[in-house]
Amino acid sequence: MDLVKPNNKKDAEGMSDAEIIRFLAANPNAVRRPIIDTGKVLTLGFTPEARAKLAP
């Protein structure tokens, strides 16, 4: 559910992981961006918490 943008979470509520993946494939604008994988840390979105994880 963390991959779904906050304003689209109600649309994906109650779905299994497989259903969410299908939902996001059919509705790419519902994907929370950016998704950054540094190899050690995965961050989602533009939140201050996500940016703090990336700070040196």
HTML snippet that shows the backbone in 3Dmol.js (N, CA, C, O; Angstrom):
<script src="https://3Dmol.org/build/3Dmol-min.js"></script>
<div id="view" style="width:600px;height:400px;position:relative"></div>
<script>
const pdb = `
ATOM      1  N   MET A   1       0.823  -1.190   0.000  1.00  0.00           N
ATOM      2  CA  MET A   1       0.000   0.000   0.000  1.00  0.00           C
ATOM      3  C   MET A   1       0.873   1.262   0.000  1.00  0.00           C
ATOM      4  O   MET A   1       0.407   2.335  -0.383  1.00  0.00           O
ATOM      5  N   ASP A   2       2.138   1.138   0.428  1.00  0.00           N
ATOM      6  CA  ASP A   2       3.020   2.301   0.451  1.00  0.00           C
ATOM      7  C   ASP A   2       3.346   2.817  -0.950  1.00  0.00           C
ATOM      8  O   ASP A   2       3.768   3.964  -1.099  1.00  0.00           O
ATOM      9  N   LEU A   3       3.159   1.995  -1.969  1.00  0.00           N
ATOM     10  CA  LEU A   3       3.446   2.438  -3.332  1.00  0.00           C
ATOM     11  C   LEU A   3       2.330   3.276  -3.933  1.00  0.00           C
ATOM     12  O   LEU A   3       2.511   3.886  -4.987  1.00  0.00           O
ATOM     13  N   VAL A   4       1.179   3.311  -3.274  1.00  0.00           N
ATOM     14  CA  VAL A   4       0.019   4.052  -3.786  1.00  0.00           C
ATOM     15  C   VAL A   4       0.035   5.466  -3.228  1.00  0.00           C
ATOM     16  O   VAL A   4       0.233   5.666  -2.030  1.00  0.00           O
ATOM     17  N   LYS A   5      -0.176   6.459  -4.112  1.00  0.00           N
ATOM     18  CA  LYS A   5      -0.225   7.859  -3.677  1.00  0.00           C
ATOM     19  C   LYS A   5      -1.319   8.043  -2.631  1.00  0.00           C
ATOM     20  O   LYS A   5      -2.366   7.400  -2.706  1.00  0.00           O
ATOM     21  N   PRO A   6      -1.082   8.915  -1.661  1.00  0.00           N
ATOM     22  CA  PRO A   6      -2.067   9.114  -0.589  1.00  0.00           C
ATOM     23  C   PRO A   6      -3.484   9.404  -1.069  1.00  0.00           C
ATOM     24  O   PRO A   6      -4.443   8.896  -0.488  1.00  0.00           O
ATOM     25  N   ASN A   7      -3.634  10.209  -2.116  1.00  0.00           N
ATOM     26  CA  ASN A   7      -4.981  10.543  -2.582  1.00  0.00           C
ATOM     27  C   ASN A   7      -5.646   9.396  -3.341  1.00  0.00           C
ATOM     28  O   ASN A   7      -6.822   9.505  -3.688  1.00  0.00           O
ATOM     29  N   ASN A   8      -4.932   8.297  -3.611  1.00  0.00           N
ATOM     30  CA  ASN A   8      -5.503   7.135  -4.280  1.00  0.00           C
ATOM     31  C   ASN A   8      -5.624   5.930  -3.351  1.00  0.00           C
ATOM     32  O   ASN A   8      -6.085   4.870  -3.774  1.00  0.00           O
ATOM     33  N   LYS A   9      -5.216   6.079  -2.092  1.00  0.00           N
ATOM     34  CA  LYS A   9      -5.232   4.932  -1.184  1.00  0.00           C
ATOM     35  C   LYS A   9      -6.628   4.375  -0.967  1.00  0.00           C
ATOM     36  O   LYS A   9      -6.787   3.164  -0.808  1.00  0.00           O
ATOM     37  N   LYS A  10      -7.645   5.232  -0.955  1.00  0.00           N
ATOM     38  CA  LYS A  10      -9.012   4.723  -0.745  1.00  0.00           C
ATOM     39  C   LYS A  10      -9.432   3.809  -1.895  1.00  0.00           C
ATOM     40  O   LYS A  10     -10.232   2.897  -1.689  1.00  0.00           O
ATOM     41  N   ASP A  11      -8.909   4.036  -3.100  1.00  0.00           N
ATOM     42  CA  ASP A  11      -9.226   3.178  -4.251  1.00  0.00           C
ATOM     43  C   ASP A  11      -8.600   1.792  -4.107  1.00  0.00           C
ATOM     44  O   ASP A  11      -9.143   0.813  -4.619  1.00  0.00           O
ATOM     45  N   ALA A  12      -7.467   1.700  -3.416  1.00  0.00           N
ATOM     46  CA  ALA A  12      -6.744   0.437  -3.278  1.00  0.00           C
ATOM     47  C   ALA A  12      -6.980  -0.231  -1.922  1.00  0.00           C
ATOM     48  O   ALA A  12      -6.435  -1.300  -1.649  1.00  0.00           O
ATOM     49  N   GLU A  13      -7.780   0.394  -1.091  1.00  0.00           N
ATOM     50  CA  GLU A  13      -8.022  -0.122   0.256  1.00  0.00           C
ATOM     51  C   GLU A  13      -8.623  -1.522   0.210  1.00  0.00           C
ATOM     52  O   GLU A  13      -9.559  -1.773  -0.550  1.00  0.00           O
ATOM     53  N   GLY A  14      -8.089  -2.432   1.018  1.00  0.00           N
ATOM     54  CA  GLY A  14      -8.596  -3.787   1.117  1.00  0.00           C
ATOM     55  C   GLY A  14      -8.085  -4.736   0.048  1.00  0.00           C
ATOM     56  O   GLY A  14      -8.457  -5.910   0.047  1.00  0.00           O
ATOM     57  N   MET A  15      -7.243  -4.261  -0.862  1.00  0.00           N
ATOM     58  CA  MET A  15      -6.717  -5.117  -1.927  1.00  0.00           C
ATOM     59  C   MET A  15      -5.537  -5.927  -1.422  1.00  0.00           C
ATOM     60  O   MET A  15      -4.812  -5.494  -0.527  1.00  0.00           O
ATOM     61  N   SER A  16      -5.350  -7.099  -1.998  1.00  0.00           N
ATOM     62  CA  SER A  16      -4.158  -7.899  -1.725  1.00  0.00           C
ATOM     63  C   SER A  16      -2.977  -7.264  -2.461  1.00  0.00           C
ATOM     64  O   SER A  16      -3.167  -6.375  -3.291  1.00  0.00           O
ATOM     65  N   ASP A  17      -1.766  -7.717  -2.159  1.00  0.00           N
ATOM     66  CA  ASP A  17      -0.588  -7.179  -2.847  1.00  0.00           C
ATOM     67  C   ASP A  17      -0.703  -7.379  -4.359  1.00  0.00           C
ATOM     68  O   ASP A  17      -0.384  -6.474  -5.130  1.00  0.00           O
ATOM     69  N   ALA A  18      -1.156  -8.555  -4.781  1.00  0.00           N
ATOM     70  CA  ALA A  18      -1.287  -8.838  -6.210  1.00  0.00           C
ATOM     71  C   ALA A  18      -2.316  -7.914  -6.856  1.00  0.00           C
ATOM     72  O   ALA A  18      -2.113  -7.445  -7.976  1.00  0.00           O
ATOM     73  N   GLU A  19      -3.418  -7.651  -6.156  1.00  0.00           N
ATOM     74  CA  GLU A  19      -4.445  -6.746  -6.683  1.00  0.00           C
ATOM     75  C   GLU A  19      -3.923  -5.318  -6.778  1.00  0.00           C
ATOM     76  O   GLU A  19      -4.234  -4.605  -7.732  1.00  0.00           O
ATOM     77  N   ILE A  20      -3.125  -4.893  -5.786  1.00  0.00           N
ATOM     78  CA  ILE A  20      -2.536  -3.543  -5.829  1.00  0.00           C
ATOM     79  C   ILE A  20      -1.598  -3.415  -7.015  1.00  0.00           C
ATOM     80  O   ILE A  20      -1.591  -2.387  -7.691  1.00  0.00           O
ATOM     81  N   ILE A  21      -0.810  -4.441  -7.275  1.00  0.00           N
ATOM     82  CA  ILE A  21       0.110  -4.412  -8.417  1.00  0.00           C
ATOM     83  C   ILE A  21      -0.677  -4.286  -9.716  1.00  0.00           C
ATOM     84  O   ILE A  21      -0.311  -3.497 -10.588  1.00  0.00           O
ATOM     85  N   ARG A  22      -1.749  -5.051  -9.851  1.00  0.00           N
ATOM     86  CA  ARG A  22      -2.591  -4.938 -11.052  1.00  0.00           C
ATOM     87  C   ARG A  22      -3.224  -3.551 -11.140  1.00  0.00           C
ATOM     88  O   ARG A  22      -3.282  -2.966 -12.221  1.00  0.00           O
ATOM     89  N   PHE A  23      -3.701  -3.017 -10.006  1.00  0.00           N
ATOM     90  CA  PHE A  23      -4.289  -1.681  -9.962  1.00  0.00           C
ATOM     91  C   PHE A  23      -3.283  -0.633 -10.426  1.00  0.00           C
ATOM     92  O   PHE A  23      -3.618   0.234 -11.233  1.00  0.00           O
ATOM     93  N   LEU A  24      -2.046  -0.707  -9.917  1.00  0.00           N
ATOM     94  CA  LEU A  24      -1.029   0.272 -10.282  1.00  0.00           C
ATOM     95  C   LEU A  24      -0.606   0.126 -11.742  1.00  0.00           C
ATOM     96  O   LEU A  24      -0.304   1.121 -12.400  1.00  0.00           O
ATOM     97  N   ALA A  25      -0.582  -1.097 -12.248  1.00  0.00           N
ATOM     98  CA  ALA A  25      -0.248  -1.311 -13.662  1.00  0.00           C
ATOM     99  C   ALA A  25      -1.312  -0.678 -14.561  1.00  0.00           C
ATOM    100  O   ALA A  25      -0.999  -0.129 -15.618  1.00  0.00           O
ATOM    101  N   ALA A  26      -2.567  -0.762 -14.130  1.00  0.00           N
ATOM    102  CA  ALA A  26      -3.666  -0.183 -14.912  1.00  0.00           C
ATOM    103  C   ALA A  26      -3.827   1.314 -14.679  1.00  0.00           C
ATOM    104  O   ALA A  26      -4.418   2.010 -15.505  1.00  0.00           O
ATOM    105  N   ASN A  27      -3.302   1.819 -13.551  1.00  0.00           N
ATOM    106  CA  ASN A  27      -3.447   3.231 -13.168  1.00  0.00           C
ATOM    107  C   ASN A  27      -2.090   3.805 -12.764  1.00  0.00           C
ATOM    108  O   ASN A  27      -1.876   4.094 -11.587  1.00  0.00           O
ATOM    109  N   PRO A  28      -1.177   3.974 -13.706  1.00  0.00           N
ATOM    110  CA  PRO A  28       0.183   4.400 -13.351  1.00  0.00           C
ATOM    111  C   PRO A  28       0.261   5.746 -12.636  1.00  0.00           C
ATOM    112  O   PRO A  28       1.238   6.007 -11.933  1.00  0.00           O
ATOM    113  N   ASN A  29      -0.737   6.599 -12.797  1.00  0.00           N
ATOM    114  CA  ASN A  29      -0.727   7.882 -12.096  1.00  0.00           C
ATOM    115  C   ASN A  29      -0.992   7.729 -10.607  1.00  0.00           C
ATOM    116  O   ASN A  29      -0.832   8.688  -9.852  1.00  0.00           O
ATOM    117  N   ALA A  30      -1.399   6.533 -10.171  1.00  0.00           N
ATOM    118  CA  ALA A  30      -1.648   6.278  -8.756  1.00  0.00           C
ATOM    119  C   ALA A  30      -0.384   5.860  -8.014  1.00  0.00           C
ATOM    120  O   ALA A  30      -0.400   5.721  -6.792  1.00  0.00           O
ATOM    121  N   VAL A  31       0.726   5.658  -8.754  1.00  0.00           N
ATOM    122  CA  VAL A  31       1.985   5.250  -8.131  1.00  0.00           C
ATOM    123  C   VAL A  31       2.604   6.428  -7.399  1.00  0.00           C
ATOM    124  O   VAL A  31       2.712   7.533  -7.931  1.00  0.00           O
ATOM    125  N   ARG A  32       3.004   6.161  -6.171  1.00  0.00           N
ATOM    126  CA  ARG A  32       3.681   7.196  -5.392  1.00  0.00           C
ATOM    127  C   ARG A  32       5.085   7.351  -5.953  1.00  0.00           C
ATOM    128  O   ARG A  32       5.803   6.367  -6.128  1.00  0.00           O
ATOM    129  N   ARG A  33       5.468   8.574  -6.230  1.00  0.00           N
ATOM    130  CA  ARG A  33       6.789   8.846  -6.799  1.00  0.00           C
ATOM    131  C   ARG A  33       7.519   9.866  -5.965  1.00  0.00           C
ATOM    132  O   ARG A  33       6.836  10.613  -5.265  1.00  0.00           O
ATOM    133  N   PRO A  34       8.789   9.979  -5.961  1.00  0.00           N
ATOM    134  CA  PRO A  34       9.694   9.035  -6.591  1.00  0.00           C
ATOM    135  C   PRO A  34       9.879   7.784  -5.733  1.00  0.00           C
ATOM    136  O   PRO A  34       9.638   7.791  -4.526  1.00  0.00           O
ATOM    137  N   ILE A  35      10.308   6.722  -6.386  1.00  0.00           N
ATOM    138  CA  ILE A  35      10.724   5.511  -5.681  1.00  0.00           C
ATOM    139  C   ILE A  35      12.231   5.442  -5.883  1.00  0.00           C
ATOM    140  O   ILE A  35      12.704   5.281  -7.008  1.00  0.00           O
ATOM    141  N   ILE A  36      12.979   5.563  -4.800  1.00  0.00           N
ATOM    142  CA  ILE A  36      14.442   5.589  -4.881  1.00  0.00           C
ATOM    143  C   ILE A  36      15.004   4.406  -4.102  1.00  0.00           C
ATOM    144  O   ILE A  36      14.735   4.247  -2.911  1.00  0.00           O
ATOM    145  N   ASP A  37      15.787   3.582  -4.790  1.00  0.00           N
ATOM    146  CA  ASP A  37      16.432   2.424  -4.164  1.00  0.00           C
ATOM    147  C   ASP A  37      17.940   2.636  -4.251  1.00  0.00           C
ATOM    148  O   ASP A  37      18.519   2.595  -5.336  1.00  0.00           O
ATOM    149  N   THR A  38      18.569   2.863  -3.099  1.00  0.00           N
ATOM    150  CA  THR A  38      20.013   3.091  -3.074  1.00  0.00           C
ATOM    151  C   THR A  38      20.791   1.786  -2.945  1.00  0.00           C
ATOM    152  O   THR A  38      22.022   1.794  -2.931  1.00  0.00           O
ATOM    153  N   GLY A  39      20.080   0.669  -2.850  1.00  0.00           N
ATOM    154  CA  GLY A  39      20.733  -0.608  -2.611  1.00  0.00           C
ATOM    155  C   GLY A  39      20.717  -0.978  -1.138  1.00  0.00           C
ATOM    156  O   GLY A  39      20.818  -2.151  -0.780  1.00  0.00           O
ATOM    157  N   LYS A  40      20.588   0.031  -0.289  1.00  0.00           N
ATOM    158  CA  LYS A  40      20.502  -0.172   1.154  1.00  0.00           C
ATOM    159  C   LYS A  40      19.201   0.371   1.721  1.00  0.00           C
ATOM    160  O   LYS A  40      18.678  -0.146   2.709  1.00  0.00           O
ATOM    161  N   VAL A  41      18.678   1.424   1.085  1.00  0.00           N
ATOM    162  CA  VAL A  41      17.477   2.094   1.580  1.00  0.00           C
ATOM    163  C   VAL A  41      16.511   2.288   0.415  1.00  0.00           C
ATOM    164  O   VAL A  41      16.911   2.688  -0.678  1.00  0.00           O
ATOM    165  N   LEU A  42      15.227   1.996   0.667  1.00  0.00           N
ATOM    166  CA  LEU A  42      14.178   2.256  -0.308  1.00  0.00           C
ATOM    167  C   LEU A  42      13.317   3.374   0.240  1.00  0.00           C
ATOM    168  O   LEU A  42      12.789   3.256   1.345  1.00  0.00           O
ATOM    169  N   THR A  43      13.162   4.464  -0.510  1.00  0.00           N
ATOM    170  CA  THR A  43      12.340   5.580  -0.063  1.00  0.00           C
ATOM    171  C   THR A  43      11.216   5.810  -1.069  1.00  0.00           C
ATOM    172  O   THR A  43      11.360   5.545  -2.262  1.00  0.00           O
ATOM    173  N   LEU A  44      10.101   6.308  -0.558  1.00  0.00           N
ATOM    174  CA  LEU A  44       8.927   6.554  -1.381  1.00  0.00           C
ATOM    175  C   LEU A  44       8.432   7.965  -1.161  1.00  0.00           C
ATOM    176  O   LEU A  44       8.256   8.391  -0.019  1.00  0.00           O
ATOM    177  N   GLY A  45       8.206   8.693  -2.234  1.00  0.00           N
ATOM    178  CA  GLY A  45       7.588  10.002  -2.131  1.00  0.00           C
ATOM    179  C   GLY A  45       8.539  11.136  -1.832  1.00  0.00           C
ATOM    180  O   GLY A  45       9.760  10.979  -1.829  1.00  0.00           O
ATOM    181  N   PHE A  46       7.932  12.296  -1.579  1.00  0.00           N
ATOM    182  CA  PHE A  46       8.672  13.538  -1.357  1.00  0.00           C
ATOM    183  C   PHE A  46       8.631  13.991   0.100  1.00  0.00           C
ATOM    184  O   PHE A  46       8.973  15.134   0.404  1.00  0.00           O
ATOM    185  N   THR A  47       8.219  13.114   0.988  1.00  0.00           N
ATOM    186  CA  THR A  47       8.051  13.501   2.379  1.00  0.00           C
ATOM    187  C   THR A  47       9.379  13.878   3.027  1.00  0.00           C
ATOM    188  O   THR A  47      10.430  13.430   2.568  1.00  0.00           O
ATOM    189  N   PRO A  48       9.355  14.689   4.081  1.00  0.00           N
ATOM    190  CA  PRO A  48      10.585  15.014   4.804  1.00  0.00           C
ATOM    191  C   PRO A  48      11.267  13.745   5.346  1.00  0.00           C
ATOM    192  O   PRO A  48      12.494  13.669   5.392  1.00  0.00           O
ATOM    193  N   GLU A  49      10.470  12.761   5.750  1.00  0.00           N
ATOM    194  CA  GLU A  49      11.053  11.519   6.255  1.00  0.00           C
ATOM    195  C   GLU A  49      11.832  10.776   5.168  1.00  0.00           C
ATOM    196  O   GLU A  49      12.902  10.225   5.423  1.00  0.00           O
ATOM    197  N   ALA A  50      11.280  10.772   3.959  1.00  0.00           N
ATOM    198  CA  ALA A  50      11.957  10.106   2.831  1.00  0.00           C
ATOM    199  C   ALA A  50      13.259  10.834   2.503  1.00  0.00           C
ATOM    200  O   ALA A  50      14.282  10.197   2.253  1.00  0.00           O
ATOM    201  N   ARG A  51      13.222  12.154   2.505  1.00  0.00           N
ATOM    202  CA  ARG A  51      14.448  12.924   2.221  1.00  0.00           C
ATOM    203  C   ARG A  51      15.483  12.730   3.306  1.00  0.00           C
ATOM    204  O   ARG A  51      16.677  12.672   3.011  1.00  0.00           O
ATOM    205  N   ALA A  52      15.060  12.629   4.553  1.00  0.00           N
ATOM    206  CA  ALA A  52      16.006  12.437   5.660  1.00  0.00           C
ATOM    207  C   ALA A  52      16.741  11.105   5.530  1.00  0.00           C
ATOM    208  O   ALA A  52      17.918  11.017   5.877  1.00  0.00           O
ATOM    209  N   LYS A  53      16.066  10.073   5.037  1.00  0.00           N
ATOM    210  CA  LYS A  53      16.705   8.767   4.844  1.00  0.00           C
ATOM    211  C   LYS A  53      17.836   8.836   3.828  1.00  0.00           C
ATOM    212  O   LYS A  53      18.778   8.046   3.883  1.00  0.00           O
ATOM    213  N   LEU A  54      17.739   9.789   2.896  1.00  0.00           N
ATOM    214  CA  LEU A  54      18.738   9.918   1.829  1.00  0.00           C
ATOM    215  C   LEU A  54      19.881  10.855   2.187  1.00  0.00           C
ATOM    216  O   LEU A  54      20.902  10.875   1.499  1.00  0.00           O
ATOM    217  N   ALA A  55      19.725  11.623   3.243  1.00  0.00           N
ATOM    218  CA  ALA A  55      20.752  12.587   3.640  1.00  0.00           C
ATOM    219  C   ALA A  55      22.007  11.841   4.108  1.00  0.00           C
ATOM    220  O   ALA A  55      21.913  10.786   4.736  1.00  0.00           O
ATOM    221  N   PRO A  56      23.179  12.400   3.795  1.00  0.00           N
ATOM    222  CA  PRO A  56      24.423  11.738   4.222  1.00  0.00           C
ATOM    223  C   PRO A  56      24.600  11.713   5.733  1.00  0.00           C
ATOM    224  O   PRO A  56      25.597  11.190   6.229  1.00  0.00           O
TER     225      PRO A  56
END
`;
const viewer = $3Dmol.createViewer("view");
viewer.addModel(pdb, "pdb");
viewer.setStyle({}, {cartoon: {color: "spectrum"}});
viewer.zoomTo();
viewer.render();
</script>
